[in-house]
Amino acid sequence: MLDTLLEPQLVITTNCSQYSSECGRNCYFRAQRDAYGIREMPLEYFTKLMDIFEDYPIRQLVFIGGEPTSHSQLGNLLKISPYSLRLFSNGLFDQKRRELLLEHSPKFRPLFFHVTPFKKPRLFGNISALSSLNLGLRVNVDFPHWNTDFLKQICDTVPISIIGFSFSCPEVGINDLPQFKKFYLDFVSAFGEKRGIPIALGRPIPPCIFDSDDEKAYAEKYSSWKGTCTAINDLTINPDGTMQVCSVLHSTRTERRLENLDDFKEILEQLKIKESEIRSLPYSSEKCNSCPHKDISCQGGCLGYKNKKLN
């Protein structure tokens, strides 16, 4: 049993208002939208999960999607959950959904806006309205060419004291880590050093992307980043009750549906084995294979792109 598993991710819906728009994100669940037979986790099943979790040390839940706020029973999910919540949203929800989030705001620790670089009035309106929360802004950097003026506008919308930036990038499929490194250092300079905004990496990135010890020391001074991946701590439960190691590793999805506490314990052990098998795969980059930090302070970054070449 994994005592460290405290924050399961629940894919409460695979629906998203941005699938047919200019979003352009490398969304994990875009390709999986119809893979589960249903697009929304039923309220009855969510209630069952809460009963199962009573006998397991759960610190908080994470609502992901799709767009979690599009769930037709969002209000009831928020009422039923006894746990603190993290919720990842594109920030484009309507007034009704905004009021639900405000009503249940004490449960959020914090609320993450996983946004795209398009200036939409509704996004800024929602961020402003929710600025009374402990707001965390998760910046999706699928696009290393982002114009930071968009993010500066967000900083000007709410008090800096309640905002923070983190990265979910490079996402699976992004090979140009050197390009990301340049963006990251520029970003740290503009927001970490000059504005004093907390910056953290949501996904591990190998420290060798930095060309010098000075670059690495600068990144460490003004941001928080890691090189190791703890995928199983992000155990993901899909709308149909199947489970996988994390939201990225769809190949680990189980055929078995989670129905009770015994299922939970047994499936966790199976997924732990699958995660270990992925960790043991050889790196495609000789730079990783010969690195003294290999499997100690670094595992080549996210397991989802472990075999991607760094250069």
N, C-alpha and C positions, 0 to 999 in steps of 0.2 A: 504494500500500500504506500502511496506517495504522500507523505506527510506535508510536503512542501506545496502540494497542489491546492491553492487557496483562491484562485481567481478564474474559474471556468468561463469561457466565452460562449455565449448563447447566440446562435444565428436565429434570431426570432423571426426574421423574414428575409427573403432574397429579392423582394420587390424594391425598386428604386426609381424615383422620378427622373433620374439623370441618365438612365440606360440609353434613351433615344435622343439625348441632347449632345451638346458639344463637350461633355464632361471629359472624355479622353483618358480617364484614369485606367491604369492597369489593374482593374478591380478583380480581386480574387474570385468573387462570386458571380461575376458577369457570365462567365462560361458555365458556371454551375447552377444557373438560375432555375433550370427545370430538372436538375439531377436528383431531386429528393422526392419527386412525386407530388409534393405540396410546396407552396411558396411561403407559407406562414406557419409558425409553430402554434398549434392549437392551445387555447387557454387551459383546457383540461390537462394537457400534457405538461404544460408549464407548471401547473399546480402540483402534479405528480413529482416533478423534479424538485420542487421546494420541499416536499415531504422526504424525498431521498436525501437531500442535502442536510436535513436536520441531524443526521447521524454521521456527518462528515465535517471536518474543520474547514468551512468555507468562510473566507474573510470578506469577499465581495464578489459580485457578479459583473460581467461585462456584456453589454448588449451590442451586438454588431449586426451587419446585414451584407448586402442590400442597405436600405435606409431604415434603421430601427424605428424611427418615429412614424413610418408609414404603416406599422402594424395596426390592424383594425381594432384590436383590444388593448392598445397601449396603456390606457388609463387603468384597466384592470390588472395588467401585468405589474404596473408600478405599485398598485395597492397591495397586491398579493405578496410581492417580494419582501421578505423581512431583512434583506441585506442592503448594505450600501452598494451603490451602482456606479459603474463607468459606462457612459453611452457615447458611441461614435456616430456623429451625424454630419451630413453635408451642410447643415445649417439652413436649409431652404424650406423648412416646415412652415405650415400656415399658423394663423392666430390661435386656432383651437389647440394644436399640438404645443404651441409655445405656452399656453395657459396650463396645460397638463404638466409640463416640465417645471414651471414656476410653482405649481401646487405641491409637487413632490421634490422640490429642490433640496430639502435637507438630506435626501438619500444620495445625492450625487457627489462623488469624490474623485475627480471633478467631472464636469461635462466637457467632452472633447468635440471640437468641430474638425472633422476630417474633410477639409475643403479643397476646392479646385481653383485655379487662378483665373476666375472669371468674375468680373465685378457685377454682382447681383444685388439690387437694393434690399431684397428680403433678407439676405445673409447679414448685411450690416445692421438691419433693423432688429433681427433676432439676437445678434451679439450684444447690441446696445441694451435691449430689454432684459437680457439674462445676465447683465454685468453685475448683478447683486450676488451671483453665485461664485463659488470658488472655481472660476473658469479656467480650464486648460484648453489651449488651442493646439490641436495636433495638426501640424502642417504636412500635407502630403506632397513630397518632393519627387514625384514621378518625373517631374520636369526640371532638370538641372538648369534650364535656361530661364527659370522664373524671374520675372521682374519684381524686385522686392518693394516697389512702390505700392503694390497691392497690399502687402503685409504691413507696410507703414500706415496705410489707411486704417487697417484693423487696430493697430496700436493706438491710433488717434481716436478710435471709437470708444474705447474703454480705458479705465485707469490701468497703468502699467503694473501696479501692485498686484493685480489679480490675473494677469495674463502670462502664459508661458508657451514656448514653442518646443515641439518635438518632431522627430522625423520618422516616417514609416518607409523610408527609402534608403538605399536603392531597393526597389521592389524587384521581385523575380523577373528576370529578363533584361535588367539593366546591366550592361557589361562595362560601361565606361566609368569605372570608379575614379580614375584620375579627374574626369570632368566633374564628378560629384564632389571630389575633394576641394576643388577650386571654389565651387559654389558654397560648400560648407564653411570654408574659411572666410569667404566674403560675408556670409550670413552671420557668422559668429562675430565678426568685426562690427557689422551694422547694428545688430540687435543685442548681442551679449556684452561686448565691450563698451559700445557707445551709449546704449540705452539701459543696460543693466537688467535685461529680461532673461529669466532662466531658460536655458536651452538644453535639451536632452535628446539622445538618440533612442527612438523606440525600437529600432532593430539594430543588432550588432554589426559593426563595420570593422574590418581588419585595420589595426593601427599602422600597418605598412603602407596604407594609401598616402601617408604623409612622407614627404621627400626628405625631411630633416627632423632632428630632435627638437629644434626650435618650433617648427610647425606643430608637432605633437604636443609640446609643452603649452603652446598658445591655445590649442583646442581644449586641453585639459583645464586650463585656467578659467576659460570663459564658457565652458559647456561640460556636460556629462555624457560620456559615451562608453561603449563597452565592445569587446571583441568576441565575447563568448555568447552562445545561444542557449537559452533555457526553454526550448520549444514546449516541452511537456507541461510547463507551468501555465501555458496558454491553451490547455486542452479545450477543444472546440466541440460543442454539441450542436448538431444540425437540426433543422426544423422537423425532420422525420424521426429524430431520436438516435440516429447513428452518430458515431463519434470519430474524431481524428486527432492526431497529435497537436496540431495547431491549425490556424485558418489557412496557412500557406500550403501545407503538406496534404493535399487532397488524396494522394496515393495511399495514405495510411487510413483512410476512412474504413470503418468497420461495417460488415454486413449486419451484425447484431444490433438490435435496438435496445437502448437503455430502458429498463422497466423497473428495477428495484436496486436496493443498496448492494446486494450480492453482485448484480450485473456491473454496477459501478466499479466495485473493487476489482473484479476479474478483467473487465475491459481496460482499466487503467494499467494493469500489469502487462496485458498484451500490447498496449500502445507504448509502454515503456520499452519493451523489447524492440518494437519497430523503430522507435527513436534511436535506440542504441545501434541498430543495424545501419541506419542512415549516417550516424556519426562515424561509423567505422569505414565508410566508403573512402577510397583514396581521393586525394585532391588532384584536380587536373593540372594545377599550376605547380611546377617544380619549386617555385619560390615558396610555396606553402610547405611542400614536403621536406624542404631542407631548413625550414625556419626553426630556431630554438624555442620559439613561443608556441609552436604547434601543440594543440591539445592541452596547453597549460593555461596561458592567459589569453589565448586566441584559438578559435576553431574555424578560422576562415570566414567568419561572419555568419549570417543567417543560414540555417540548414537548407533553406529553399534555394539558395544559389551557391551552396558550398562548392560545387564542382565548376563554378564559373571562373574563368581566368581573371586574375587581377589586372593584368596588363595586356 
